[in-house]
Amino acid sequence: MALAVVYQLSYLRSQRWLSATFTKSFALLSVVGFFVRLTLLGVLLWAIATYTSLNLVAVVVAFIVVFTALSGYSLYRFAKGRPPTSPQVLL
């Protein structure tokens, strides 16, 4: 579970930093950042599987569940903080 929390925090902080620092190349750097975080997660999961007796499937499932819950909560907070838009704006 701590792995998912650290991953979510690194995601949020890196996105905030990228959006504040690089405005023109934000989309490209976001994609690159995603692949870097995915690679680091894979290396960490490989290390967990190799050097501990933890069940890798259980670790991956726990990560997915906690990360999904944290992402949903983050999206909820993001949507709650914005003023409601009229339907005409969406068209």
Long-range contacts (C-beta under 8 A, 24 or more apart in sequence): 1-62, 1-63, 1-66, 3-41, 3-44, 3-59, 3-63, 4-62, 4-63, 4-64, 4-65, 4-66, 4-67, 4-70, 5-66, 5-70, 7-37, 7-41, 7-63, 7-67, 8-67, 8-70, 8-71, 8-74, 10-37, 11-37, 12-74
